[in-house]
Each structure stands twice: as C-alpha cells, then as structure tokens.
Amino acid sequence: MAENFGASDVPTDAKETCYNWFCKVGTIRELLPRIYLELAIFPSWRFLIEQPAESLQRLVMMTRGLADPLASAYCRLYIAHRAQKFPSHDTGYLITCVNDIKLIFTQISSTKETAFGGFADNKRPLVTLSV
C-alpha cells in the first residue's frame, strides 16, 4: 500500500481485522487503560474512516469520567500530543481539553484554599484560551 493511503484503498479483510481490535479494546472495563490503548492504536483508524475527528472527540469526552485530576490532565495532554500527528484541521478537541484542564485546576485550587485557608490573594487563572 502507498504511504498516504485512504480508507477506500484498504481491503475488506484488513478493515475487519482493524475493527475487531477496536472492539476488543472497547471491552476493557477500566477507563484509563482503555483510553491509552485506544490512543496507542489510534493511527489504525485510517483503515476504517478518512477523518477520525469524531473518534478523537469521543476519547476527549471519555476523559471526563476520570476521577483523578492529575491522571485526567495528563491523559488530555497525551490526547493532544497524539492528535498532532494527524493531518486534521479540527481543533475542537484541543479547545475542549484545555477548557476541561482549566476547570479541573480551578476546582483543585478552590478546594485547597478552603481546606488550608487562603494561600493566594492574587488569584488569576494560569491557563487562558484566546481564539
């Protein structure tokens, strides 16, 4: 196959095998390992569809189910890192990731402030997003 092949160039047997692997990964019950495994085989979406933007957005939404804020933030950053390798011009997933990280860290800082007393008089958001 050519290096820049599309989903229409892939034989049916290869598509079926690829889809089977995504189904196997989807059966993993724990959320974090499932997200990381799907990110590991994410380039294989080229065998099935031309633009995997919907799958990427689905992974971003799955990270909202992670309870640990540090693991959640790292996973979102890793999604952004992996998505850079694709020729997609959609940045919606990136905006969602940054906004979610900002929300998580805002909640953490307000929780720490109430639990340990005021620790910062000049509270400013460290993460901003300008479009």
Beta strands, then each sheet from edge to edge (+ up, - down):
end
